[in-house]
Amino acid sequence: MIFTFSKALIHVATAIDEAYYEGKQNELEEIELSSDQKLELMDIDKITVCHQTTEIENFAIKNTEQILRQKYIKNEFSIKEVIVRKNCAYIKIIYDIPLNKAGRDYGTSFSINFMEVNNGVSVYSCETKNANEKLVFKEIATELIKAVS
């Protein structure tokens, strides 16, 4: 009888423990990061390579996310996040090498910077030493400029 009671008690304790940790896992999945936390994870200090600069009349940086979501219609890369700060839009992109391959295995960050004095729009990305990735970054920068133009 003591053995049966002990076995039942262990079973109940195990079930309670599993339910507790399952609830904790759901809590972690539901955590929403703030824009500042997302920017920190995007490592924006490493976005230093300018790929392209052009002049765009009547450009408004505050509309960048909406413009990118509406006008970027090619499916060569995925835009996962757009965060606008002052005269800069930070963009989290998922891509593959070569760019038009079906799977998306790599992620990086780009920025679109707006210079009000001359209506200049520049696209920056992180430094890479991989020649194929450099080509991909240039193609992505070109597509971003086309979308916001």
DSSP file (Angstrom, degrees, kcal/mol; ACC not computed):
  #  RESIDUE AA STRUCTURE BP1 BP2  ACC     N-H-->O    O-->H-N    N-H-->O    O-->H-N    TCO  KAPPA ALPHA  PHI   PSI    X-CA   Y-CA   Z-CA
    1    1 A M     >        0   0    0      0, 0.0     4,-2.5     0, 0.0     5,-0.2   0.000 360.0 360.0 360.0 -42.9    0.0    0.0    0.0
    2    2 A I  H  >  +     0   0    0      1,-0.2     4,-2.7     2,-0.2     5,-0.2   0.891 360.0  53.2 -63.5 -38.2    2.8    2.4    0.8
    3    3 A F  H  > S+     0   0    0      2,-0.2     4,-2.4     1,-0.2    -1,-0.2   0.920 110.2  46.2 -62.9 -44.4    4.5    1.5   -2.5
    4    4 A T  H  > S+     0   0    0      2,-0.2     4,-2.4     1,-0.2    -2,-0.2   0.905 113.3  49.4 -64.7 -43.4    1.3    2.3   -4.5
    5    5 A F  H  X S+     0   0    0     -4,-2.5     4,-2.4     2,-0.2    -2,-0.2   0.920 112.0  48.3 -62.2 -44.0    0.8    5.5   -2.6
    6    6 A S  H  X S+     0   0    0     -4,-2.7     4,-2.4     2,-0.2    -2,-0.2   0.904 111.1  50.8 -62.5 -42.2    4.4    6.6   -3.3
    7    7 A K  H  X S+     0   0    0     -4,-2.4     4,-2.2     1,-0.2    -1,-0.2   0.918 112.0  46.8 -62.3 -44.2    4.1    5.7   -7.0
    8    8 A A  H  X S+     0   0    0     -4,-2.4     4,-2.4     2,-0.2    -2,-0.2   0.894 111.4  51.8 -64.8 -40.7    0.9    7.8   -7.3
    9    9 A L  H  X S+     0   0    0     -4,-2.4     4,-2.6     2,-0.2    -2,-0.2   0.906 110.1  48.5 -63.1 -43.1    2.5   10.7   -5.5
   10   10 A I  H  X S+     0   0    0     -4,-2.4     4,-2.5     2,-0.2    -1,-0.2   0.908 110.8  51.4 -63.5 -41.6    5.5   10.6   -7.8
   11   11 A H  H  X S+     0   0    0     -4,-2.2     4,-2.2     2,-0.2    -2,-0.2   0.918 111.7  46.4 -61.5 -44.4    3.2   10.5  -10.8
   12   12 A V  H  X S+     0   0    0     -4,-2.4     4,-2.4     2,-0.2    -2,-0.2   0.917 112.7  49.8 -64.5 -43.8    1.2   13.5   -9.6
   13   13 A A  H  X S+     0   0    0     -4,-2.6     4,-2.4     1,-0.2    -2,-0.2   0.899 110.8  50.0 -63.2 -40.4    4.4   15.4   -8.8
   14   14 A T  H  X S+     0   0    0     -4,-2.5     4,-2.5     2,-0.2    -1,-0.2   0.917 110.7  49.3 -63.5 -43.7    5.8   14.7  -12.3
   15   15 A A  H  X S+     0   0    0     -4,-2.2     4,-2.3     2,-0.2    -2,-0.2   0.904 111.9  48.3 -63.2 -41.9    2.6   15.9  -13.9
   16   16 A I  H  X S+     0   0    0     -4,-2.4     4,-2.3     2,-0.2    -2,-0.2   0.916 111.7  50.2 -64.1 -43.3    2.6   19.1  -11.9
   17   17 A D  H  X S+     0   0    0     -4,-2.4     4,-2.3     2,-0.2     5,-0.2   0.920 111.6  47.5 -61.2 -45.8    6.3   19.7  -12.8
   18   18 A E  H  X S+     0   0    0     -4,-2.5     4,-2.2     1,-0.2    -1,-0.2   0.908 112.0  49.9 -63.6 -42.3    5.7   19.2  -16.5
   19   19 A A  H  X S+     0   0    0     -4,-2.3     4,-2.1     2,-0.2    -1,-0.2   0.887 109.8  52.2 -63.7 -38.8    2.6   21.5  -16.4
   20   20 A Y  H  X S+     0   0    0     -4,-2.3     4,-1.9     1,-0.2    -2,-0.2   0.951 113.1  42.3 -62.6 -49.8    4.6   24.1  -14.7
   21   21 A Y  H  X S+     0   0    0     -4,-2.3     4,-2.2     1,-0.2    -1,-0.2   0.818 110.7  56.3 -71.1 -29.9    7.5   24.1  -17.2
   22   22 A E  H  X S+     0   0    0     -4,-2.2     4,-2.0    -5,-0.2    -1,-0.2   0.910 108.3  48.8 -64.5 -41.1    5.1   23.9  -20.1
   23   23 A G  H  X S+     0   0    0     -4,-2.1     4,-1.9     1,-0.2    -2,-0.2   0.892 109.9  51.6 -63.4 -40.3    3.4   27.1  -18.8
   24   24 A K  H  X S+     0   0    0     -4,-1.9     4,-2.1     2,-0.2    -2,-0.2   0.896 107.5  52.8 -63.1 -40.9    6.9   28.7  -18.5
   25   25 A Q  H  X S+     0   0    0     -4,-2.2     4,-2.0     1,-0.2    -1,-0.2   0.915 108.7  49.7 -61.9 -42.9    7.7   27.8  -22.1
   26   26 A N  H  X S+     0   0    0     -4,-2.0     4,-1.2     1,-0.2    -1,-0.2   0.872 108.4  53.9 -63.2 -36.5    4.5   29.4  -23.3
   27   27 A E  H  < S+     0   0    0     -4,-1.9     4,-0.4     1,-0.2     3,-0.3   0.916 108.3  49.2 -63.0 -42.5    5.3   32.5  -21.4
   28   28 A L  H >< S+     0   0    0     -4,-2.1     3,-1.0     1,-0.2    -2,-0.2   0.875 108.9  52.5 -65.4 -37.1    8.7   32.8  -23.0
   29   29 A E  H 3< S+     0   0    0     -4,-2.0    -1,-0.2     1,-0.2    -2,-0.2   0.774 107.7  53.0 -68.9 -25.1    7.2   32.4  -26.5
   30   30 A E  T 3< S+     0   0    0     -4,-1.2     2,-0.3    -3,-0.3    -1,-0.2   0.463  77.9 119.5 -91.4  -2.0    4.8   35.2  -25.8
   31   31 A I    <   -     0   0    0     -3,-1.0     2,-0.6    -4,-0.4    -3,-0.0  -0.479  52.9-151.4 -67.3 128.4    7.4   37.8  -24.8
   32   32 A E        -     0   0    0     -2,-0.3     2,-0.2     0, 0.0    -2,-0.1  -0.901   8.8-138.1-104.2 123.4    7.3   40.7  -27.1
   33   33 A L        -     0   0    0     -2,-0.6     2,-0.1     1,-0.1     0, 0.0  -0.539  17.7-122.2 -79.4 144.8   10.6   42.6  -27.6
   34   34 A S     >  -     0   0    0     -2,-0.2     4,-2.3     1,-0.1     5,-0.2  -0.335  29.4-104.3 -75.6 166.9   10.5   46.4  -27.7
   35   35 A S  H  > S+     0   0    0      1,-0.2     4,-2.4     2,-0.2     5,-0.2   0.884 122.9  52.7 -60.0 -39.6   11.9   48.3  -30.7
   36   36 A D  H  > S+     0   0    0      2,-0.2     4,-2.0     1,-0.2    -1,-0.2   0.896 109.1  48.8 -64.9 -39.8   15.0   49.1  -28.8
   37   37 A Q  H  > S+     0   0    0      2,-0.2     4,-2.0     1,-0.2    -2,-0.2   0.898 111.1  50.5 -66.4 -39.5   15.6   45.5  -27.9
   38   38 A K  H  X S+     0   0    0     -4,-2.3     4,-1.6     2,-0.2    -2,-0.2   0.907 109.3  51.1 -63.9 -41.7   15.1   44.5  -31.5
   39   39 A L  H  X>S+     0   0    0     -4,-2.4     5,-1.0     1,-0.2     4,-0.6   0.894 107.8  53.0 -62.6 -39.1   17.6   47.1  -32.7
   40   40 A E  H ><5S+     0   0    0     -4,-2.0     3,-1.0     1,-0.2    -1,-0.2   0.907 109.8  47.8 -62.5 -41.4   20.1   45.8  -30.2
   41   41 A L  H 3<5S+     0   0    0     -4,-2.0    -1,-0.2     1,-0.2    -2,-0.2   0.782 104.5  60.6 -69.7 -26.7   19.7   42.3  -31.6
   42   42 A M  H 3<5S-     0   0    0     -4,-1.6    -1,-0.2    -5,-0.1    -2,-0.2   0.601 101.2-137.6 -76.0 -10.6   20.0   43.6  -35.1
   43   43 A D  T X<5 +     0   0    0     -3,-1.0     3,-1.9    -4,-0.6    -3,-0.2   0.943  29.8 180.0  54.7  54.9   23.5   44.9  -34.2
   44   44 A I  G > < +     0   0    0     -5,-1.0     3,-1.4     1,-0.3    -1,-0.1   0.659  67.4  74.4 -66.1 -17.4   23.0   48.2  -36.0
   45   45 A D  G 3  S+     0   0    0      1,-0.3    -1,-0.3    -5,-0.1    -2,-0.1   0.713  92.6  56.9 -67.9 -17.7   26.5   49.5  -35.1
   46   46 A K  G <  S+     0   0    0     -3,-1.9     2,-1.4    -4,-0.1    81,-0.7   0.418  76.1 102.7 -92.5   0.9   27.9   47.1  -37.7
   47   47 A I  E <   +A  126   0A   0     -3,-1.4    79,-0.3     1,-0.2    -1,-0.1  -0.682  42.1 126.3 -85.0  91.7   25.8   48.5  -40.6
   48   48 A T  E     +     0   0A   0     -2,-1.4     2,-0.6    77,-0.9    -1,-0.2   0.495  31.7  97.6-129.0  -8.8   28.6   50.6  -42.1
   49   49 A V  E     -A  125   0A   0     76,-2.7    76,-2.0    -3,-0.3     2,-0.5  -0.783  59.2-148.5 -95.9 117.9   28.9   49.7  -45.8
   50   50 A C  E     +A  124   0A   0     -2,-0.6    74,-0.2    74,-0.2     3,-0.1  -0.727  19.9 174.4 -85.6 126.0   27.1   52.1  -48.2
   51   51 A H  E     -     0   0A   0     72,-3.1     2,-0.3    -2,-0.5    -1,-0.2   0.780  62.2  -2.3 -98.8 -34.9   25.8   50.3  -51.3
   52   52 A Q  E     -A  123   0A   0     71,-1.0    71,-2.4    89,-0.0     2,-0.4  -0.984  50.5-166.8-161.6 143.4   23.9   53.0  -53.1
   53   53 A T  E     +A  122   0A   0     -2,-0.3     2,-0.3    69,-0.2    69,-0.2  -1.000  19.5 161.5-133.7 136.5   22.8   56.6  -52.7
   54   54 A T  E     -A  121   0A   0     67,-2.3    67,-3.4    -2,-0.4     2,-0.5  -0.965  38.6-108.4-147.6 163.2   20.2   58.3  -54.8
   55   55 A E  E     -A  120   0A   0     -2,-0.3     2,-0.5    65,-0.2    65,-0.2  -0.840  31.4-176.4 -97.3 129.7   18.0   61.4  -54.7
   56   56 A I    >   -     0   0    0     63,-2.8     3,-1.0    -2,-0.5     2,-0.1  -0.965  19.6-136.9-129.5 114.5   14.3   60.8  -54.1
   57   57 A E  T 3  S+     0   0    0     -2,-0.5    62,-0.0     1,-0.2    -2,-0.0  -0.414  85.0   7.7 -68.6 143.3   11.9   63.7  -54.2
   58   58 A N  T 3  S+     0   0    0      1,-0.2     2,-0.3    -2,-0.1    -1,-0.2   0.770  86.2 165.1  57.9  31.4    9.2   63.9  -51.5
   59   59 A F    <   -     0   0    0     -3,-1.0     2,-0.5    57,-0.1    -1,-0.2  -0.602  19.3-166.9 -78.1 137.1   10.7   60.9  -49.6
   60   60 A A    >   -     0   0    0     -2,-0.3     3,-1.6     1,-0.1     4,-0.1  -0.964  13.4-158.0-128.1 114.4    9.4   60.5  -46.0
   61   61 A I  G >  S+     0   0    0     -2,-0.5     3,-1.8     1,-0.3     4,-0.3   0.809  89.9  67.5 -60.7 -31.0   11.3   58.1  -43.8
   62   62 A K  G 3  S+     0   0    0      1,-0.3    -1,-0.3     2,-0.1     4,-0.2   0.725  99.9  50.5 -65.0 -20.1    8.3   57.6  -41.5
   63   63 A N  G <> S+     0   0    0     -3,-1.6     4,-2.7     1,-0.2    -1,-0.3   0.332  79.5 104.4 -96.3   6.7    6.5   55.8  -44.4
   64   64 A T  H <> S+     0   0    0     -3,-1.8     4,-2.9     1,-0.2     5,-0.2   0.900  78.0  48.9 -59.5 -45.9    9.3   53.4  -45.1
   65   65 A E  H  > S+     0   0    0     -4,-0.3     4,-2.5    -3,-0.2    -1,-0.2   0.948 114.4  45.4 -60.6 -47.8    7.8   50.3  -43.5
   66   66 A Q  H  > S+     0   0    0     -4,-0.2     4,-1.9     1,-0.2    -1,-0.2   0.912 114.2  49.3 -61.8 -43.0    4.5   50.8  -45.3
   67   67 A I  H  X S+     0   0    0     -4,-2.7     4,-3.4     2,-0.2     5,-0.4   0.930 112.0  47.7 -63.2 -46.2    6.2   51.5  -48.6
   68   68 A L  H  X S+     0   0    0     -4,-2.9     4,-1.8     1,-0.2    -2,-0.2   0.910 111.9  49.6 -63.1 -42.1    8.4   48.4  -48.4
   69   69 A R  H  < S+     0   0    0     -4,-2.5    -1,-0.2    -5,-0.2    -2,-0.2   0.854 120.6  36.5 -65.7 -33.8    5.5   46.2  -47.4
   70   70 A Q  H  < S+     0   0    0     -4,-1.9    -2,-0.2    -5,-0.2    -1,-0.2   0.874 125.3  34.2 -86.0 -40.2    3.4   47.5  -50.3
   71   71 A K  H  < S+     0   0    0     -4,-3.4     2,-1.3    -5,-0.2     3,-0.2   0.681  92.1  86.3 -98.3 -18.9    6.0   48.0  -53.1
   72   72 A Y     <  +     0   0    0     -4,-1.8    -1,-0.1    -5,-0.4    72,-0.0  -0.700  47.8 152.8 -84.0 100.7    8.5   45.2  -52.5
   73   73 A I        +     0   0    0     -2,-1.3    -1,-0.2     2,-0.0    -2,-0.0   0.589  34.7  97.7-108.4 -13.8    6.8   42.5  -54.5
   74   74 A K        -     0   0    0     -3,-0.2     3,-0.3     1,-0.1     0, 0.0  -0.372  66.1-141.7 -70.3 158.2    9.6   40.3  -55.6
   75   75 A N        +     0   0    0      1,-0.2    -1,-0.1     3,-0.1     3,-0.1  -0.159  66.5 113.2-114.7  39.5   10.3   37.2  -53.5
   76   76 A E  S    S+     0   0    0      1,-0.2    20,-0.4    19,-0.0     2,-0.3   0.771  88.1   4.3 -82.3 -26.5   14.1   37.2  -53.6
   77   77 A F  S    S-     0   0    0     -3,-0.3     2,-0.4    18,-0.1    18,-0.2  -0.956  75.2-117.5-149.3 165.1   14.4   38.0  -49.9
   78   78 A S  E     -B   94   0A   0     16,-2.9    16,-2.5    -2,-0.3     2,-0.7  -0.911  12.4-143.4-112.5 134.3   12.1   38.4  -46.9
   79   79 A I  E     +B   93   0A   0     -2,-0.4    14,-0.2    14,-0.2     3,-0.1  -0.863  24.5 171.7 -92.8 114.9   11.6   41.6  -44.9
   80   80 A K  E     +     0   0A   0     12,-2.8     2,-0.3    -2,-0.7    13,-0.2   0.761  61.6   8.9 -95.4 -29.6   11.1   40.5  -41.3
   81   81 A E  E     -B   92   0A   0     11,-1.2    11,-2.4     2,-0.0     2,-0.4  -0.991  50.5-169.5-155.5 140.2   11.3   43.8  -39.4
   82   82 A V  E     -B   91   0A   0     -2,-0.3     2,-0.5     9,-0.2     9,-0.2  -0.982  11.0-179.9-132.7 122.8   11.3   47.5  -40.2
   83   83 A I  E     -B   90   0A   0      7,-2.6     7,-3.2    -2,-0.4     2,-0.5  -0.986  13.1-153.7-125.4 121.9   12.1   49.9  -37.3
   84   84 A V  E     +B   89   0A   0     -2,-0.5     2,-0.4     5,-0.2     5,-0.2  -0.828  16.1 173.8-101.1 129.6   12.1   53.7  -38.1
   85   85 A R  E >   -B   88   0A   0      3,-3.3     3,-2.4    -2,-0.5    -2,-0.0  -0.983  59.6 -56.9-135.3 121.5   14.2   56.0  -36.0
   86   86 A K  T 3  S-     0   0    0     -2,-0.4   -25,-0.0     1,-0.3   -24,-0.0  -0.217 124.1 -11.2  47.0-113.6   14.6   59.7  -36.9
   87   87 A N  T 3  S+     0   0    0     -3,-0.1    27,-2.9   -26,-0.1     2,-0.4  -0.021 124.8  78.6-103.8  29.9   16.0   59.7  -40.4
   88   88 A C  E <   -BC  85 113A   0     -3,-2.4    -3,-3.3    25,-0.2     2,-0.5  -0.999  56.3-159.3-141.9 139.1   16.9   56.1  -40.6
   89   89 A A  E     -BC  84 112A   0     23,-2.4    23,-2.5    -2,-0.4     2,-0.5  -0.983  13.7-153.4-116.5 124.4   14.9   52.8  -41.1
   90   90 A Y  E     -BC  83 111A   0     -7,-3.2    -7,-2.6    -2,-0.5     2,-0.5  -0.838  13.5-165.0 -98.5 132.2   16.5   49.6  -39.9
   91   91 A I  E     -BC  82 110A   0     19,-3.0    19,-2.6    -2,-0.5     2,-0.6  -0.969  14.3-151.3-126.8 125.6   15.5   46.5  -41.8
   92   92 A K  E     -BC  81 109A   0    -11,-2.4   -12,-2.8    -2,-0.5   -11,-1.2  -0.856  25.4-172.3 -93.6 123.6   15.9   42.9  -40.8
   93   93 A I  E     -BC  79 108A   0     15,-2.9    15,-2.4    -2,-0.6     2,-0.5  -0.937  19.7-155.3-123.9 139.4   16.2   40.7  -43.9
   94   94 A I  E     +BC  78 107A   0    -16,-2.5   -16,-2.9    -2,-0.4     2,-0.3  -0.958  32.5 155.0-110.2 129.9   16.3   37.0  -44.5
   95   95 A Y  E     - C   0 106A   0     11,-2.5    11,-2.5    -2,-0.5    10,-0.8  -0.836  30.6-136.0-144.6 176.5   18.0   35.9  -47.7
   96   96 A D        -     0   0    0    -20,-0.4     5,-0.1     3,-0.3     8,-0.1  -0.913  34.2 -88.3-135.6 165.1   19.8   33.1  -49.4
   97   97 A I  S    S+     0   0    0     -2,-0.3     2,-0.2     3,-0.1    36,-0.1  -0.981 118.2  34.1-118.5 120.5   22.9   32.8  -51.5
   98   98 A P  S >  S-     0   0    0      0, 0.0     3,-1.6     0, 0.0    35,-0.1   0.633 102.9-126.5 -67.2 167.1   22.4   33.1  -54.5
   99   99 A L  T 3  S+     0   0    0      1,-0.3    -3,-0.3    -2,-0.2    -2,-0.1   0.818 101.1  49.6 -59.9 -38.8   19.6   35.6  -53.9
  100  100 A N  T 3  S+     0   0    0     -5,-0.1    -1,-0.3   -23,-0.0     2,-0.1   0.225  79.7 123.3 -92.3  17.2   16.8   34.0  -55.8
  101  101 A K    <   -     0   0    0     -3,-1.6    -5,-0.1   -25,-0.1     0, 0.0  -0.427  69.0-119.9 -72.7 153.7   17.2   30.5  -54.3
  102  102 A A  S    S+     0   0    0     -2,-0.1     2,-0.1     2,-0.0    -1,-0.1   0.890  87.3  70.1 -67.9 -43.3   14.1   29.1  -52.6
  103  103 A G        -     0   0    0      1,-0.0     2,-0.6     2,-0.0    -2,-0.1  -0.447  68.1-145.6 -81.0 149.9   15.3   28.6  -49.0
  104  104 A R        +     0   0    0      1,-0.1    -8,-0.2    -2,-0.1    -2,-0.0  -0.923  35.9 149.6-114.9 105.6   16.1   31.5  -46.7
  105  105 A D        +     0   0    0    -10,-0.8     2,-0.3    -2,-0.6    -9,-0.2   0.587  51.8  60.9-112.3 -14.3   19.0   30.5  -44.4
  106  106 A Y  E     -C   95   0A   0    -11,-2.5   -11,-2.5     2,-0.0     2,-0.4  -0.842  56.6-163.0-121.4 152.8   20.8   33.8  -43.6
  107  107 A G  E     +C   94   0A   0     -2,-0.3     2,-0.3   -13,-0.2   -13,-0.2  -0.985  15.9 156.4-134.0 146.3   19.8   36.9  -41.9
  108  108 A T  E     -C   93   0A   0    -15,-2.4   -15,-2.9    -2,-0.4     2,-0.4  -0.929  32.7-113.0-153.5 175.8   21.3   40.4  -41.9
  109  109 A S  E     -C   92   0A   0     -2,-0.3    17,-0.6   -17,-0.2     2,-0.3  -0.934  23.8-175.5-121.3 144.0   20.3   44.0  -41.3
  110  110 A F  E     -CD  91 125A   0    -19,-2.6   -19,-3.0    -2,-0.4     2,-0.4  -0.836  10.3-149.5-123.9 164.5   20.2   46.9  -43.6
  111  111 A S  E     -CD  90 124A   0     13,-2.1    13,-2.7    -2,-0.3     2,-0.5  -0.997   5.7-153.2-136.0 146.5   19.5   50.6  -43.1
  112  112 A I  E     -CD  89 123A   0    -23,-2.5   -23,-2.4    -2,-0.4     2,-0.4  -0.981  20.2-164.6-114.5 118.5   17.9   53.2  -45.3
  113  113 A N  E     -CD  88 122A   0      9,-2.8     9,-2.5    -2,-0.5     2,-0.5  -0.867   4.9-154.2-108.8 137.1   19.2   56.7  -44.3
  114  114 A F  E     - D   0 121A   0    -27,-2.9     2,-0.7    -2,-0.4     7,-0.2  -0.942   3.2-162.4-114.1 127.2   17.5   59.9  -45.4
  115  115 A M  E >>> - D   0 120A   0      5,-3.1     5,-1.5    -2,-0.5     3,-1.0  -0.914   4.3-163.9-108.5 107.0   19.4   63.2  -45.8
  116  116 A E  T 345S+     0   0    0     -2,-0.7     3,-0.5     1,-0.2    -1,-0.1   0.808  79.4  68.2 -61.1 -33.9   16.9   66.0  -45.8
  117  117 A V  T 345S+     0   0    0      1,-0.2    -1,-0.2     2,-0.1    -2,-0.0   0.811 122.2  13.0 -62.1 -30.9   19.3   68.7  -47.2
  118  118 A N  T <45S-     0   0    0     -3,-1.0    -1,-0.2     2,-0.1    -2,-0.2   0.226 101.3-113.1-129.5  14.8   19.6   67.0  -50.6
  119  119 A N  T  <5 +     0   0    0     -4,-0.8   -63,-2.8    -3,-0.5     2,-0.3   0.798  61.0 164.9  55.3  30.4   16.7   64.4  -50.6
  120  120 A G  E   < -AD  55 115A   0     -5,-1.5    -5,-3.1   -65,-0.2     2,-0.5  -0.611  24.0-165.8 -83.3 136.3   19.4   61.7  -50.6
  121  121 A V  E     -AD  54 114A   0    -67,-3.4   -67,-2.3    -2,-0.3     2,-0.4  -0.988   8.6-173.6-122.3 123.1   18.5   58.2  -49.7
  122  122 A S  E     -AD  53 113A   0     -9,-2.5    -9,-2.8    -2,-0.5     2,-0.5  -0.907  14.0-148.2-119.3 145.7   21.4   55.7  -48.9
  123  123 A V  E     -AD  52 112A   0    -71,-2.4   -72,-3.1    -2,-0.4   -71,-1.0  -0.961  20.0-177.4-115.4 127.4   21.3   52.0  -48.3
  124  124 A Y  E     +AD  50 111A   0    -13,-2.7   -13,-2.1    -2,-0.5     2,-0.3  -0.845   6.0 174.2-120.0 155.1   23.8   50.5  -45.9
  125  125 A S  E     -AD  49 110A   0    -76,-2.0   -76,-2.7    -2,-0.3   -77,-0.9  -0.846  38.7 -76.2-142.3-176.3   24.5   46.9  -44.8
  126  126 A C  E     -A   47   0A   0    -17,-0.6     2,-0.2   -79,-0.3   -79,-0.2  -0.428  53.2 -96.0 -79.9 159.5   27.1   45.1  -42.7
  127  127 A E        -     0   0    0    -81,-0.7     2,-0.3    -2,-0.1    -1,-0.1  -0.512  44.1-179.2 -72.8 142.1   30.6   44.2  -43.9
  128  128 A T        -     0   0    0     -2,-0.2     6,-0.0     1,-0.1     0, 0.0  -0.995  27.6-159.7-142.2 146.9   31.1   40.8  -45.4
  129  129 A K        +     0   0    0     -2,-0.3     2,-0.5     4,-0.0    -1,-0.1   0.563  66.5 102.5 -98.5 -12.2   34.2   39.1  -46.8
  130  130 A N     >  -     0   0    0      1,-0.2     4,-2.2     2,-0.0     5,-0.1  -0.626  63.7-150.7 -76.3 120.4   32.2   36.5  -48.8
  131  131 A A  H  > S+     0   0    0     -2,-0.5     4,-1.7     1,-0.2    -1,-0.2   0.881  96.0  49.9 -61.6 -40.8   32.2   37.6  -52.5
  132  132 A N  H  > S+     0   0    0      1,-0.2     4,-1.9     2,-0.2    -1,-0.2   0.889 110.6  50.0 -65.7 -38.3   28.8   35.9  -53.2
  133  133 A E  H  > S+     0   0    0      2,-0.2     4,-2.7     1,-0.2    -2,-0.2   0.866 105.3  57.3 -68.8 -35.4   27.3   37.6  -50.2
  134  134 A K  H  X S+     0   0    0     -4,-2.2     4,-2.1     2,-0.2    -1,-0.2   0.920 107.6  48.3 -59.2 -43.3   28.6   41.0  -51.3
  135  135 A L  H  X S+     0   0    0     -4,-1.7     4,-2.3     1,-0.2    -2,-0.2   0.910 110.9  50.6 -63.0 -42.4   26.7   40.5  -54.6
  136  136 A V  H  X S+     0   0    0     -4,-1.9     4,-2.6     1,-0.2    -2,-0.2   0.919 109.1  51.1 -61.2 -44.4   23.6   39.5  -52.7
  137  137 A F  H  X S+     0   0    0     -4,-2.7     4,-2.5     1,-0.2    -1,-0.2   0.893 109.7  50.2 -62.6 -39.7   23.9   42.6  -50.5
  138  138 A K  H  X S+     0   0    0     -4,-2.1     4,-2.2     2,-0.2    -1,-0.2   0.908 111.4  48.8 -64.2 -41.3   24.2   44.9  -53.6
  139  139 A E  H  X S+     0   0    0     -4,-2.3     4,-2.3     2,-0.2    -2,-0.2   0.909 111.6  49.0 -64.6 -42.0   21.2   43.3  -55.2
  140  140 A I  H  X S+     0   0    0     -4,-2.6     4,-2.5     2,-0.2    -2,-0.2   0.920 110.3  51.4 -63.1 -43.3   19.1   43.7  -52.0
  141  141 A A  H  X S+     0   0    0     -4,-2.5     4,-2.3     1,-0.2    -2,-0.2   0.909 109.6  50.1 -60.3 -42.5   20.2   47.4  -51.7
  142  142 A T  H  X S+     0   0    0     -4,-2.2     4,-2.4     1,-0.2    -1,-0.2   0.914 111.2  48.7 -61.9 -43.5   19.1   47.9  -55.3
  143  143 A E  H  X S+     0   0    0     -4,-2.3     4,-2.3     2,-0.2    -2,-0.2   0.876 109.9  51.8 -65.7 -37.7   15.7   46.3  -54.6
  144  144 A L  H  X S+     0   0    0     -4,-2.5     4,-1.9     2,-0.2    -2,-0.2   0.923 110.4  48.2 -64.6 -43.7   15.3   48.4  -51.5
  145  145 A I  H  X S+     0   0    0     -4,-2.3     4,-1.3     1,-0.2    -2,-0.2   0.925 111.6  50.3 -62.2 -44.0   16.0   51.6  -53.4
  146  146 A K  H  < S+     0   0    0     -4,-2.4     3,-0.3     1,-0.2    -1,-0.2   0.913 109.8  51.5 -59.2 -42.6   13.6   50.6  -56.2
  147  147 A A  H  < S+     0   0    0     -4,-2.3    -1,-0.2     1,-0.2    -2,-0.2   0.873 115.1  39.8 -65.8 -37.6   10.8   49.9  -53.6
  148  148 A V  H  <        0   0    0     -4,-1.9    -1,-0.2     1,-0.2    -2,-0.2   0.575 360.0 360.0 -90.8  -7.3   11.1   53.3  -51.9
  149  149 A S     <        0   0    0     -4,-1.3    -1,-0.2    -3,-0.3    -2,-0.1   0.467 360.0 360.0 -76.4 360.0   11.6   55.3  -55.1
